[in-house]
Amino acid sequence: MTRILQISDPHLLVEPGTLSGQVLPAKNFEAAIDAIIEHLDKIYPVSAIVVTGDISDDGHADSYKLFRTQINRLNLPYFVIPGNHDHRETMRTCFSDLPTMPSGGKINWRHDFEGFVLVGLDTLICGEGKGVLGVQSLAFLKNIVAGEVVKPILIAMHHPPFSSGIQFMDQIGLGDAGSLAEILGDAKVETRIICGHVHNMIVGMVGNTIAISAPSTASTFPADYRDDAPVGFTTNIGGYMLHEFSNGFRSTSIDLACRTGPHPFY
Ligand SMILES: [Fe+2]
């Protein structure tokens, strides 16, 4: 059994950086790592962590350094893909020691776990909010799907291949979900997509594949589907996800809100 933990969209800025004067992402991320450390012995064993982009808010090397300081506290291997706020080449330099980091091109990678194959796909268009897999990432996935894969495939990418209903985010969504659906349609094994970007846990579909976006550790975008919905975020800190495969993929969302319990039933 392989169980992995997903963290998304920490949007780190080096302290005392604030997001739009409201959120201290470094403080929130440290609190998220504290909560995960506390949770780890209840969800043992966790094989690795995958981080689905917007690690940095400004793509600065110091924010990736800060990320590494925090994530290293978990003592687990981790995998990264870029989001629209990240800087691809700065990430490549700052994470050059990760075995999955390619020396050039898009940050696409594959790691074979006992229970499934984890594939990271780069959707970043430098300097833009919207994303695209493009020829390179689509070909990378197509090769894996057409190969000798007998294990299920879990695909991590930043931009969801479905619309979220949050219009200002859907305007900067994934441009080529149709091409992705076509490739996944040829898969002979079970597939699932995990992503970030929309700062909410949302379940959607691309072709016959379930796709799930993760909450952010930094902020939340309200589920307001009106045409005139205000463009902005709330300071809700979201959470993280767990994914595993056992007779099918199972994905669990864990929120980071303060609470009491568990309380016994009576
Ligand atoms: Fe984000």
py3Dmol code that shows the C-alpha trace and the ligand (Angstrom):
import py3Dmol

protein = """\
ATOM      1  CA  MET A   1       0.000   0.000   0.000  1.00  0.00           C
ATOM      2  CA  THR A   2       1.297   3.419  -0.871  1.00  0.00           C
ATOM      3  CA  ARG A   3      -0.125   6.512   0.790  1.00  0.00           C
ATOM      4  CA  ILE A   4       0.990   9.999  -0.167  1.00  0.00           C
ATOM      5  CA  LEU A   5       0.227  13.389   1.271  1.00  0.00           C
ATOM      6  CA  GLN A   6      -0.552  16.370  -0.992  1.00  0.00           C
ATOM      7  CA  ILE A   7       0.169  19.968  -0.084  1.00  0.00           C
ATOM      8  CA  SER A   8      -0.839  22.732  -2.465  1.00  0.00           C
ATOM      9  CA  ASP A   9      -0.528  26.453  -3.026  1.00  0.00           C
ATOM     10  CA  PRO A  10       1.423  27.617   0.031  1.00  0.00           C
ATOM     11  CA  HIS A  11       2.235  30.865  -1.874  1.00  0.00           C
ATOM     12  CA  LEU A  12       5.306  31.478   0.235  1.00  0.00           C
ATOM     13  CA  LEU A  13       6.858  34.869   0.583  1.00  0.00           C
ATOM     14  CA  VAL A  14       9.833  35.390   2.810  1.00  0.00           C
ATOM     15  CA  GLU A  15       8.764  36.894   6.115  1.00  0.00           C
ATOM     16  CA  PRO A  16       7.387  39.400   6.810  1.00  0.00           C
ATOM     17  CA  GLY A  17       5.744  39.094   3.376  1.00  0.00           C
ATOM     18  CA  THR A  18       1.954  39.290   3.316  1.00  0.00           C
ATOM     19  CA  LEU A  19      -0.457  38.304   0.556  1.00  0.00           C
ATOM     20  CA  SER A  20      -2.521  41.397  -0.298  1.00  0.00           C
ATOM     21  CA  GLY A  21      -1.919  42.671   3.221  1.00  0.00           C
ATOM     22  CA  GLN A  22      -4.105  39.934   4.725  1.00  0.00           C
ATOM     23  CA  VAL A  23      -2.271  36.592   4.941  1.00  0.00           C
ATOM     24  CA  LEU A  24       1.127  35.602   6.271  1.00  0.00           C
ATOM     25  CA  PRO A  25       1.764  32.543   4.083  1.00  0.00           C
ATOM     26  CA  ALA A  26       5.012  31.552   5.811  1.00  0.00           C
ATOM     27  CA  LYS A  27       3.259  31.523   9.195  1.00  0.00           C
ATOM     28  CA  ASN A  28       0.335  29.522   7.780  1.00  0.00           C
ATOM     29  CA  PHE A  29       2.682  27.034   6.134  1.00  0.00           C
ATOM     30  CA  GLU A  30       4.640  26.526   9.346  1.00  0.00           C
ATOM     31  CA  ALA A  31       1.346  25.891  11.167  1.00  0.00           C
ATOM     32  CA  ALA A  32       0.314  23.420   8.442  1.00  0.00           C
ATOM     33  CA  ILE A  33       3.601  21.521   8.823  1.00  0.00           C
ATOM     34  CA  ASP A  34       3.095  21.494  12.620  1.00  0.00           C
ATOM     35  CA  ALA A  35      -0.393  20.005  12.103  1.00  0.00           C
ATOM     36  CA  ILE A  36       0.895  17.388   9.651  1.00  0.00           C
ATOM     37  CA  ILE A  37       3.662  16.355  12.070  1.00  0.00           C
ATOM     38  CA  GLU A  38       1.025  15.860  14.732  1.00  0.00           C
ATOM     39  CA  HIS A  39      -1.152  13.876  12.305  1.00  0.00           C
ATOM     40  CA  LEU A  40       1.562  11.630  10.840  1.00  0.00           C
ATOM     41  CA  ASP A  41       1.487   8.848  13.422  1.00  0.00           C
ATOM     42  CA  LYS A  42      -2.289   8.481  12.906  1.00  0.00           C
ATOM     43  CA  ILE A  43      -1.929   7.987   9.148  1.00  0.00           C
ATOM     44  CA  TYR A  44       1.259   5.923   9.145  1.00  0.00           C
ATOM     45  CA  PRO A  45       2.807   4.969   6.781  1.00  0.00           C
ATOM     46  CA  VAL A  46       3.040   7.941   4.450  1.00  0.00           C
ATOM     47  CA  SER A  47       5.515   7.265   1.627  1.00  0.00           C
ATOM     48  CA  ALA A  48       6.007  10.767   0.264  1.00  0.00           C
ATOM     49  CA  ILE A  49       4.636  14.269  -0.210  1.00  0.00           C
ATOM     50  CA  VAL A  50       3.645  15.820  -3.509  1.00  0.00           C
ATOM     51  CA  VAL A  51       3.351  19.594  -3.746  1.00  0.00           C
ATOM     52  CA  THR A  52       1.083  20.746  -6.563  1.00  0.00           C
ATOM     53  CA  GLY A  53       2.449  24.173  -7.309  1.00  0.00           C
ATOM     54  CA  ASP A  54       2.366  27.820  -6.257  1.00  0.00           C
ATOM     55  CA  ILE A  55       5.036  26.931  -3.742  1.00  0.00           C
ATOM     56  CA  SER A  56       6.219  30.519  -3.998  1.00  0.00           C
ATOM     57  CA  ASP A  57       4.014  33.539  -4.551  1.00  0.00           C
ATOM     58  CA  ASP A  58       6.711  35.514  -6.353  1.00  0.00           C
ATOM     59  CA  GLY A  59       9.058  32.806  -7.692  1.00  0.00           C
ATOM     60  CA  HIS A  60      11.942  34.079  -5.582  1.00  0.00           C
ATOM     61  CA  ALA A  61      14.732  31.651  -4.575  1.00  0.00           C
ATOM     62  CA  ASP A  62      14.446  32.660  -0.912  1.00  0.00           C
ATOM     63  CA  SER A  63      10.836  31.484  -0.777  1.00  0.00           C
ATOM     64  CA  TYR A  64      11.879  28.051  -2.109  1.00  0.00           C
ATOM     65  CA  LYS A  65      14.584  27.982   0.570  1.00  0.00           C
ATOM     66  CA  LEU A  66      11.943  28.743   3.184  1.00  0.00           C
ATOM     67  CA  PHE A  67       9.743  25.977   1.769  1.00  0.00           C
ATOM     68  CA  ARG A  68      12.585  23.473   2.053  1.00  0.00           C
ATOM     69  CA  THR A  69      13.318  24.446   5.652  1.00  0.00           C
ATOM     70  CA  GLN A  70       9.706  23.709   6.576  1.00  0.00           C
ATOM     71  CA  ILE A  71       9.068  20.597   4.474  1.00  0.00           C
ATOM     72  CA  ASN A  72      12.320  19.001   5.686  1.00  0.00           C
ATOM     73  CA  ARG A  73      10.762  18.901   9.160  1.00  0.00           C
ATOM     74  CA  LEU A  74       8.531  16.073   7.882  1.00  0.00           C
ATOM     75  CA  ASN A  75      11.503  13.812   7.065  1.00  0.00           C
ATOM     76  CA  LEU A  76       9.754  12.414   3.993  1.00  0.00           C
ATOM     77  CA  PRO A  77      10.724  12.398   0.339  1.00  0.00           C
ATOM     78  CA  TYR A  78       8.872  15.021  -1.632  1.00  0.00           C
ATOM     79  CA  PHE A  79       8.050  15.898  -5.234  1.00  0.00           C
ATOM     80  CA  VAL A  80       7.296  19.298  -6.735  1.00  0.00           C
ATOM     81  CA  ILE A  81       5.653  20.704  -9.840  1.00  0.00           C
ATOM     82  CA  PRO A  82       5.298  24.395 -10.697  1.00  0.00           C
ATOM     83  CA  GLY A  83       2.145  26.506 -10.490  1.00  0.00           C
ATOM     84  CA  ASN A  84       1.449  29.768 -12.261  1.00  0.00           C
ATOM     85  CA  HIS A  85       3.099  31.801  -9.481  1.00  0.00           C
ATOM     86  CA  ASP A  86       6.295  29.739  -9.565  1.00  0.00           C
ATOM     87  CA  HIS A  87       9.381  30.422 -11.634  1.00  0.00           C
ATOM     88  CA  ARG A  88      10.381  27.279 -13.514  1.00  0.00           C
ATOM     89  CA  GLU A  89      14.121  27.882 -13.792  1.00  0.00           C
ATOM     90  CA  THR A  90      14.464  29.138 -10.208  1.00  0.00           C
ATOM     91  CA  MET A  91      12.639  26.000  -9.069  1.00  0.00           C
ATOM     92  CA  ARG A  92      14.935  23.845 -11.174  1.00  0.00           C
ATOM     93  CA  THR A  93      17.964  25.389  -9.476  1.00  0.00           C
ATOM     94  CA  CYS A  94      16.529  25.330  -5.953  1.00  0.00           C
ATOM     95  CA  PHE A  95      15.361  21.689  -6.236  1.00  0.00           C
ATOM     96  CA  SER A  96      18.183  20.399  -8.464  1.00  0.00           C
ATOM     97  CA  ASP A  97      19.035  17.676  -5.918  1.00  0.00           C
ATOM     98  CA  LEU A  98      15.580  16.045  -6.169  1.00  0.00           C
ATOM     99  CA  PRO A  99      15.929  12.837  -8.228  1.00  0.00           C
ATOM    100  CA  THR A 100      12.832  13.702 -10.272  1.00  0.00           C
ATOM    101  CA  MET A 101      13.993  17.204 -11.294  1.00  0.00           C
ATOM    102  CA  PRO A 102      14.750  17.229 -15.045  1.00  0.00           C
ATOM    103  CA  SER A 103      17.854  19.160 -16.160  1.00  0.00           C
ATOM    104  CA  GLY A 104      15.906  21.091 -18.822  1.00  0.00           C
ATOM    105  CA  GLY A 105      12.473  21.669 -20.341  1.00  0.00           C
ATOM    106  CA  LYS A 106       9.202  21.386 -18.487  1.00  0.00           C
ATOM    107  CA  ILE A 107       9.212  19.929 -14.978  1.00  0.00           C
ATOM    108  CA  ASN A 108       7.585  16.606 -15.854  1.00  0.00           C
ATOM    109  CA  TRP A 109       8.578  13.500 -13.962  1.00  0.00           C
ATOM    110  CA  ARG A 110       7.555   9.984 -12.997  1.00  0.00           C
ATOM    111  CA  HIS A 111       8.091   8.010  -9.801  1.00  0.00           C
ATOM    112  CA  ASP A 112       7.108   4.364  -9.399  1.00  0.00           C
ATOM    113  CA  PHE A 113       5.723   3.523  -5.970  1.00  0.00           C
ATOM    114  CA  GLU A 114       4.747   0.022  -4.901  1.00  0.00           C
ATOM    115  CA  GLY A 115       1.037   0.831  -5.234  1.00  0.00           C
ATOM    116  CA  PHE A 116       0.877   3.227  -8.169  1.00  0.00           C
ATOM    117  CA  VAL A 117       2.863   5.359 -10.569  1.00  0.00           C
ATOM    118  CA  LEU A 118       2.973   9.047  -9.613  1.00  0.00           C
ATOM    119  CA  VAL A 119       3.387  11.386 -12.573  1.00  0.00           C
ATOM    120  CA  GLY A 120       4.059  15.122 -12.266  1.00  0.00           C
ATOM    121  CA  LEU A 121       3.003  17.328 -15.184  1.00  0.00           C
ATOM    122  CA  ASP A 122       4.072  20.925 -15.689  1.00  0.00           C
ATOM    123  CA  THR A 123       1.242  23.287 -16.803  1.00  0.00           C
ATOM    124  CA  LEU A 124       3.087  26.580 -16.280  1.00  0.00           C
ATOM    125  CA  ILE A 125       3.103  29.243 -18.992  1.00  0.00           C
ATOM    126  CA  CYS A 126       5.803  31.662 -17.820  1.00  0.00           C
ATOM    127  CA  GLY A 127       4.338  34.964 -16.683  1.00  0.00           C
ATOM    128  CA  GLU A 128       0.699  33.933 -17.135  1.00  0.00           C
ATOM    129  CA  GLY A 129      -2.065  32.813 -14.789  1.00  0.00           C
ATOM    130  CA  LYS A 130      -3.664  30.300 -17.115  1.00  0.00           C
ATOM    131  CA  GLY A 131      -1.983  26.976 -17.797  1.00  0.00           C
ATOM    132  CA  VAL A 132      -1.396  24.512 -20.568  1.00  0.00           C
ATOM    133  CA  LEU A 133       0.085  21.040 -20.760  1.00  0.00           C
ATOM    134  CA  GLY A 134       1.267  21.661 -24.305  1.00  0.00           C
ATOM    135  CA  VAL A 135       3.080  19.299 -26.626  1.00  0.00           C
ATOM    136  CA  GLN A 136       5.838  18.420 -24.166  1.00  0.00           C
ATOM    137  CA  SER A 137       3.746  17.482 -21.110  1.00  0.00           C
ATOM    138  CA  LEU A 138       1.097  15.719 -23.217  1.00  0.00           C
ATOM    139  CA  ALA A 139       3.770  13.629 -24.983  1.00  0.00           C
ATOM    140  CA  PHE A 140       5.354  12.801 -21.620  1.00  0.00           C
ATOM    141  CA  LEU A 141       2.047  11.445 -20.312  1.00  0.00           C
ATOM    142  CA  LYS A 142       1.191   9.705 -23.580  1.00  0.00           C
ATOM    143  CA  ASN A 143       4.463   7.755 -23.417  1.00  0.00           C
ATOM    144  CA  ILE A 144       3.640   6.537 -19.913  1.00  0.00           C
ATOM    145  CA  VAL A 145       0.046   5.619 -20.738  1.00  0.00           C
ATOM    146  CA  ALA A 146       1.141   3.769 -23.903  1.00  0.00           C
ATOM    147  CA  GLY A 147       3.993   1.982 -22.094  1.00  0.00           C
ATOM    148  CA  GLU A 148       4.128  -1.174 -20.023  1.00  0.00           C
ATOM    149  CA  VAL A 149       2.364   0.358 -17.034  1.00  0.00           C
ATOM    150  CA  VAL A 150       0.454  -2.200 -15.008  1.00  0.00           C
ATOM    151  CA  LYS A 151      -0.045  -0.091 -11.922  1.00  0.00           C
ATOM    152  CA  PRO A 152      -2.653   2.664 -11.541  1.00  0.00           C
ATOM    153  CA  ILE A 153      -1.487   6.158 -12.472  1.00  0.00           C
ATOM    154  CA  LEU A 154      -1.871   9.175 -10.185  1.00  0.00           C
ATOM    155  CA  ILE A 155      -1.198  12.419 -12.065  1.00  0.00           C
ATOM    156  CA  ALA A 156      -0.258  15.603 -10.211  1.00  0.00           C
ATOM    157  CA  MET A 157      -0.569  18.970 -11.971  1.00  0.00           C
ATOM    158  CA  HIS A 158      -1.301  22.539 -10.888  1.00  0.00           C
ATOM    159  CA  HIS A 159      -4.236  23.652 -13.057  1.00  0.00           C
ATOM    160  CA  PRO A 160      -7.415  21.542 -12.719  1.00  0.00           C
ATOM    161  CA  PRO A 161      -8.706  20.030 -15.977  1.00  0.00           C
ATOM    162  CA  PHE A 162     -12.282  21.011 -15.013  1.00  0.00           C
ATOM    163  CA  SER A 163     -14.038  24.302 -14.397  1.00  0.00           C
ATOM    164  CA  SER A 164     -14.441  25.209 -10.735  1.00  0.00           C
ATOM    165  CA  GLY A 165     -17.445  27.533 -11.068  1.00  0.00           C
ATOM    166  CA  ILE A 166     -15.319  30.321  -9.607  1.00  0.00           C
ATOM    167  CA  GLN A 167     -15.266  32.482 -12.700  1.00  0.00           C
ATOM    168  CA  PHE A 168     -12.144  34.522 -12.089  1.00  0.00           C
ATOM    169  CA  MET A 169     -10.206  31.276 -11.622  1.00  0.00           C
ATOM    170  CA  ASP A 170     -11.770  29.503 -14.601  1.00  0.00           C
ATOM    171  CA  GLN A 171     -10.605  32.397 -16.764  1.00  0.00           C
ATOM    172  CA  ILE A 172      -7.066  31.317 -15.885  1.00  0.00           C
ATOM    173  CA  GLY A 173      -7.744  27.579 -16.121  1.00  0.00           C
ATOM    174  CA  LEU A 174      -6.154  24.787 -18.169  1.00  0.00           C
ATOM    175  CA  GLY A 175      -6.246  25.352 -21.921  1.00  0.00           C
ATOM    176  CA  ASP A 176      -5.979  21.808 -23.217  1.00  0.00           C
ATOM    177  CA  ALA A 177      -8.073  19.532 -20.988  1.00  0.00           C
ATOM    178  CA  GLY A 178      -9.567  17.924 -24.118  1.00  0.00           C
ATOM    179  CA  SER A 179      -6.163  16.615 -25.253  1.00  0.00           C
ATOM    180  CA  LEU A 180      -5.580  15.282 -21.745  1.00  0.00           C
ATOM    181  CA  ALA A 181      -8.933  13.460 -21.788  1.00  0.00           C
ATOM    182  CA  GLU A 182      -8.019  11.886 -25.122  1.00  0.00           C
ATOM    183  CA  ILE A 183      -4.751  10.463 -23.761  1.00  0.00           C
ATOM    184  CA  LEU A 184      -6.381   9.233 -20.559  1.00  0.00           C
ATOM    185  CA  GLY A 185      -9.032   7.511 -22.670  1.00  0.00           C
ATOM    186  CA  ASP A 186      -6.325   5.123 -23.910  1.00  0.00           C
ATOM    187  CA  ALA A 187      -5.191   4.160 -20.404  1.00  0.00           C
ATOM    188  CA  LYS A 188      -5.547   0.461 -19.541  1.00  0.00           C
ATOM    189  CA  VAL A 189      -5.165   1.127 -15.816  1.00  0.00           C
ATOM    190  CA  GLU A 190      -7.078   3.266 -13.349  1.00  0.00           C
ATOM    191  CA  THR A 191      -6.124   6.927 -13.453  1.00  0.00           C
ATOM    192  CA  ARG A 192      -6.718   9.861 -11.117  1.00  0.00           C
ATOM    193  CA  ILE A 193      -5.657  13.487 -11.298  1.00  0.00           C
ATOM    194  CA  ILE A 194      -4.767  15.629  -8.312  1.00  0.00           C
ATOM    195  CA  CYS A 195      -4.207  19.360  -8.662  1.00  0.00           C
ATOM    196  CA  GLY A 196      -4.303  22.748  -6.932  1.00  0.00           C
ATOM    197  CA  HIS A 197      -4.777  26.321  -8.199  1.00  0.00           C
ATOM    198  CA  VAL A 198      -8.412  26.867  -7.106  1.00  0.00           C
ATOM    199  CA  HIS A 199      -7.697  26.827  -3.330  1.00  0.00           C
ATOM    200  CA  ASN A 200     -10.615  24.457  -2.653  1.00  0.00           C
ATOM    201  CA  MET A 201     -11.222  20.730  -2.568  1.00  0.00           C
ATOM    202  CA  ILE A 202     -13.359  20.208  -5.683  1.00  0.00           C
ATOM    203  CA  VAL A 203     -14.080  16.915  -7.439  1.00  0.00           C
ATOM    204  CA  GLY A 204     -14.491  17.032 -11.219  1.00  0.00           C
ATOM    205  CA  MET A 205     -13.942  14.821 -14.249  1.00  0.00           C
ATOM    206  CA  VAL A 206     -11.786  14.860 -17.335  1.00  0.00           C
ATOM    207  CA  GLY A 207     -13.062  12.209 -19.732  1.00  0.00           C
ATOM    208  CA  ASN A 208     -13.620   9.196 -17.467  1.00  0.00           C
ATOM    209  CA  THR A 209     -10.933  10.190 -14.980  1.00  0.00           C
ATOM    210  CA  ILE A 210     -11.760  11.724 -11.618  1.00  0.00           C
ATOM    211  CA  ALA A 211      -9.819  14.912 -10.938  1.00  0.00           C
ATOM    212  CA  ILE A 212      -9.594  16.486  -7.484  1.00  0.00           C
ATOM    213  CA  SER A 213      -8.248  19.881  -6.541  1.00  0.00           C
ATOM    214  CA  ALA A 214      -6.692  20.370  -3.115  1.00  0.00           C
ATOM    215  CA  PRO A 215      -7.233  23.190  -0.651  1.00  0.00           C
ATOM    216  CA  SER A 216      -4.399  25.671  -0.158  1.00  0.00           C
ATOM    217  CA  THR A 217      -2.445  26.145   3.062  1.00  0.00           C
ATOM    218  CA  ALA A 218      -2.563  29.921   2.485  1.00  0.00           C
ATOM    219  CA  SER A 219      -6.105  31.050   1.600  1.00  0.00           C
ATOM    220  CA  THR A 220      -9.466  29.989   0.110  1.00  0.00           C
ATOM    221  CA  PHE A 221     -11.418  31.248  -2.894  1.00  0.00           C
ATOM    222  CA  PRO A 222     -15.127  31.437  -2.018  1.00  0.00           C
ATOM    223  CA  ALA A 223     -17.588  29.228  -3.908  1.00  0.00           C
ATOM    224  CA  ASP A 224     -19.400  32.194  -5.434  1.00  0.00           C
ATOM    225  CA  TYR A 225     -20.584  31.321  -8.930  1.00  0.00           C
ATOM    226  CA  ARG A 226     -22.255  34.650  -9.786  1.00  0.00           C
ATOM    227  CA  ASP A 227     -21.088  36.609 -12.827  1.00  0.00           C
ATOM    228  CA  ASP A 228     -20.444  39.581 -10.574  1.00  0.00           C
ATOM    229  CA  ALA A 229     -18.776  37.623  -7.746  1.00  0.00           C
ATOM    230  CA  PRO A 230     -16.080  39.722  -6.102  1.00  0.00           C
ATOM    231  CA  VAL A 231     -12.592  38.707  -7.210  1.00  0.00           C
ATOM    232  CA  GLY A 232     -10.634  37.823  -4.121  1.00  0.00           C
ATOM    233  CA  PHE A 233      -9.875  35.363  -1.354  1.00  0.00           C
ATOM    234  CA  THR A 234     -10.813  34.597   2.220  1.00  0.00           C
ATOM    235  CA  THR A 235      -8.288  34.029   4.966  1.00  0.00           C
ATOM    236  CA  ASN A 236      -9.543  30.463   5.602  1.00  0.00           C
ATOM    237  CA  ILE A 237      -6.378  28.371   5.605  1.00  0.00           C
ATOM    238  CA  GLY A 238      -7.703  25.256   3.853  1.00  0.00           C
ATOM    239  CA  GLY A 239      -5.739  22.062   4.478  1.00  0.00           C
ATOM    240  CA  TYR A 240      -4.062  19.123   2.755  1.00  0.00           C
ATOM    241  CA  MET A 241      -4.984  15.810   1.100  1.00  0.00           C
ATOM    242  CA  LEU A 242      -4.150  12.119   1.459  1.00  0.00           C
ATOM    243  CA  HIS A 243      -4.210   9.738  -1.504  1.00  0.00           C
ATOM    244  CA  GLU A 244      -3.800   5.977  -1.650  1.00  0.00           C
ATOM    245  CA  PHE A 245      -4.718   3.047  -3.837  1.00  0.00           C
ATOM    246  CA  SER A 246      -6.447  -0.065  -2.511  1.00  0.00           C
ATOM    247  CA  ASN A 247      -9.148  -1.515  -4.767  1.00  0.00           C
ATOM    248  CA  GLY A 248      -9.358   1.953  -6.325  1.00  0.00           C
ATOM    249  CA  PHE A 249      -8.010   5.377  -5.446  1.00  0.00           C
ATOM    250  CA  ARG A 250      -9.130   6.961  -2.208  1.00  0.00           C
ATOM    251  CA  SER A 251      -8.611  10.666  -1.536  1.00  0.00           C
ATOM    252  CA  THR A 252      -9.212  12.366   1.806  1.00  0.00           C
ATOM    253  CA  SER A 253      -9.243  16.090   2.513  1.00  0.00           C
ATOM    254  CA  ILE A 254      -7.989  17.224   5.923  1.00  0.00           C
ATOM    255  CA  ASP A 255      -8.745  20.780   6.947  1.00  0.00           C
ATOM    256  CA  LEU A 256      -6.538  22.877   9.151  1.00  0.00           C
ATOM    257  CA  ALA A 257      -9.246  24.810  10.975  1.00  0.00           C
ATOM    258  CA  CYS A 258      -9.006  24.821  14.754  1.00  0.00           C
ATOM    259  CA  ARG A 259     -11.439  22.478  16.455  1.00  0.00           C
ATOM    260  CA  THR A 260     -11.910  20.351  19.553  1.00  0.00           C
ATOM    261  CA  GLY A 261     -12.374  16.589  19.860  1.00  0.00           C
ATOM    262  CA  PRO A 262     -12.768  13.861  18.913  1.00  0.00           C
ATOM    263  CA  HIS A 263     -15.620  13.789  21.457  1.00  0.00           C
ATOM    264  CA  PRO A 264     -17.168  10.422  22.443  1.00  0.00           C
ATOM    265  CA  PHE A 265     -20.783   9.730  21.361  1.00  0.00           C
ATOM    266  CA  TYR A 266     -23.361   9.528  24.132  1.00  0.00           C
TER     267      TYR A 266
END
"""
ligand_1 = """\
1
LIG
Fe -2.481 29.354 -5.879
"""
view = py3Dmol.view(width=600, height=400)
view.addModel(protein, "pdb")
view.setStyle({"model": 0}, {"cartoon": {"style": "trace"}})
view.addModel(ligand_1, "xyz")
view.setStyle({"model": 1}, {"stick": {}})
view.zoomTo()
view.show()
